[in-house]
Amino acid sequence: DGGITQSPKYLFRKEGQNVTLSCEQNLNHDAMYWYRQDPGQGLRLIYYSQIVNDFQKGDIAEGYSVSREKKESFPLTVTSAQKNPTAFYLCASSSRASGETQYFGPGTRLLVL
Amino acid sequence: RKEVEQDPGPFNVPEGATVAFNCTYSNSASQSFFWYRQDCRKEPKLLMSVYSSGNEDGRFTAQLNRASQYISLLIRDSKLSDSATYLCVVKDNYGQNFVFGPGTRLSVLP
């Protein structure tokens, strides 16, 4: 089945630790996105990538980093510089062929110990 | 002013009721419009795209008013399973970002 997978479902981070969230899609979509959602809040864009080996900062990129070495994969690293990382992280992808509709993965919940 | 604003909610309605959600956007260059639904602790899922002429999908009707920069979603004959948060999303064709509204929560009561 085609879709977007994210792992892990839950992730615990210790103070000062970098953690990486995985996002993989087999929809052959060119564009991929990372969002953060806090309780009772809307989605805020962290980073996005329109093509392999290229990505741009979103509205809240500080304390995060990404890579796009393969079309299928767009991992997000939450660095120790991100002081308030506890949130629900959502990965999405889209393509012009799909009418620019975004499809989301199931999300990763990050908690700080 | 926020780029995309929605009715603050929550909306609590009885089964069978008709409910309407409103959304306004500030970027006049916006070209694509969507409604997503998000269940508690789950990812957003596309409910419907919104076309200039308006469109209907079963009990759901979406309308777009470009002059007023306004989008609406009408749900007829509400079901318990319609309980969720409804997200308004807009996108312009110059940038590549999708801008999400804060969402409006709907609870359909038995």
Interface residues (C-beta under 8 A of the other chain):
Chain A: A31 Y33 Y35 Q41 G42 L43 L45 Y48 Q50 G58 F88 L90 A92 S94 G99 E100 T101 Q102 Y103 F104 G105 P106 G107
Chain B: S32 F34 R41 K42 E43 P44 K45 L46 S49 L87 V89 K91 Q96 N97 F98 F100 G101 P102 G103
